[in-house]
């Protein structure tokens, strides 16, 4: 049986993973940085290798060229070992953009395989390895219902959520 402390640690790590997705979709570099330790490393294969906070900055620039993004995580598994942890989270990232006159949507399925540590009472990522499983790119046709989400602080969620 898990202790209250273990449950709290698992929730803190899971919540950080969710905050990372929110940071990507709201193009919020400050929030994205908060998920990583300052010396954290990111390995996204051929896309990016370097500091975790550097990846956040890189992704925010790239996402500003998109019409919309949606990062969703599921199947979050966490193992704990005192002030260290590991996790695997399944992720689907969907990115919508214009390609000339065509509306194109890319969806990528993969996993965040993370190593965590708790420093000064705060869980954050030491190292992320993004495992890319598969993807698809397709031309789409927009529906009559326009999207109302925004990639910034004007998004309706900021009216009810605080960091």
Number of C-alpha atoms within 10 A of each C-alpha: 4 7 8 9 9 15 10 12 21 20 13 15 25 18 13 20 23 16 18 22 22 18 24 22 25 26 24 20 20 12 19 25 20 18 26 25 21 15 12 20 21 22 19 15 11 6 8 15 15 14 20 25 22 18 21 24 19 13 18 20 13 11 20 15 12 15 16 18 23 15 18 16 19 12 11 17 14 18 15 14 9 10 13 16 21 19 22 21 20 18 22 18 18 19 20 21 17 13 10 7 6 12 15 18 21 15 18 17 17 18 22 21 18 21 20 25 22 17 11 6 8 15 22 25 27 23 23 24 17 21 17 14 11 10 13 10 13 12 14 11 10 9 7 6 6 7 10 7 14 16 20 15 12 11 12 12 13 12 9 6 7 6 5
